[in-house]
Amino acid sequence: EELIYKRQISKHAVISGVCDDEQIATSFSQAELSELWSLRDEAPRPSAELLAEPEARFPTVEGIGADRVLRRVLTSEEAGPWVAAVVSHDSLLEVDETLELSSEERAAGQAAFEAEEQAK
């Protein structure tokens, strides 16, 4: 379920960046995009040290120590090894203003799209 959720969020980010007016702050490599549509039977098991210290296992995630439920799941022998990644849902939807199109670029893109549609 977690892997499916992660893929759904990643696919949403890709689709939003391509189809909508949104610019997603993440960029994906070709390998990451290929990984979205591949399914492995087994995830690599973390070592006992990494299982005991989720901050070391997921260094980019803030607030693991403050979230007691998340910490308990990540350090549990039963569930912890199955957690492949921890992602803040909202972080995937952050807008990067440096990727915004200017009005001229938008107009040029719209004109190109309309010309392509008329050529069909």
N, C-alpha and C positions, 0 to 999 in steps of 0.2 A: 504494500500500500504506500509506503514511504517513497519508494523508488518511482512509482506511478505518479504520486503527487509532485515530486521534484521534477519529473519530466513534463508534467502538465504546466507547471509554473515556468519552466524554461521555454517550452514551446509558446506559451502565452507571451513571454517577453520577446521572443523572436518575431512572432506574428505582429505584435503591437508595433515593433520598430519598423516593420516592413509595410504593413497595411494601413496603419493609422498615422495620425499626425504626431504620435509620441516618439521620442528619442530615448531609448533605453540606455542606461549608463553602462551596462555590461556589453562587452563584445565577445563573440564566440569564435573559437578557432574551428577549422574544418573537422578536427578530431573530436571536439566537444559536441558539434552538431551530429556527427556520426554516432557518437555514444548515446545520444538521446533516443535513437531508434534501434539500439542493440540491447539484448537482454542476456546477462550472464547468470548462470545457475547459482554460483556462489560468490559472495563478496569476500574480500580478504579479511581475515580476523585480526583485530588490533591486539597488540601485546598486552599483557597484564598491567604493565606500567602505564600505557596509554589509556587503558580502560579505567584505571583508577584516577587519572588526571585528565578530565575532558577538556580543560583549558589548553593543554598541550596538544591534544588530538585535533581540536577545532580552534586554532589560535585567532582566527579572524572573527569569531563570534563573540560579541560582547554580552556580558550579563549572565553567563552560565552559572557562576557562583551564586548569584542573587535569585535565580529561578530554581527553587528546591525540587520541584517535580522534574524538570528537565535534567538537573544534575543526577537525581535518583535513577532516572531511566538510562542516562548515558553511562553511569557507573555500575549498573546492574549486570550480573553475569548472564542473565537470560535475555535481556533486551539490548543491552549496550553494544554487543558485537554486530548487531543487525543495523545499527544506525550508521549510514554511510556518510551523511552530511547533515549539518544544521544550517538552515537558511532562514533569514528573516524575510518573510513574504513581502513586506513593504520595500525592502532594499532592492528588489527586482524592478520596481516601478519608479525609481528615482529618475528624474529628468536631468540630463546634462545640457545646460544652456549653450555650451560650446558646440553642440551638434545641431542646434537649431538652424533652419534654413532662413535665408534672407527673403524679403518679399520678391526680389528679382529672381532668385533661385526657384521659389515656389511658382511664380508666373511662368518661368521657362519650363519647369516640369509639367505644369498643367497644359501648356501649349503643346509640348511633345506628346503627352498622353492623348490629347484631343486629336492631334494629327494622326497618331497611330490608330486611334479608333475609327477615324474617317477612312483610312486606307483599307480597313477590313472589308 
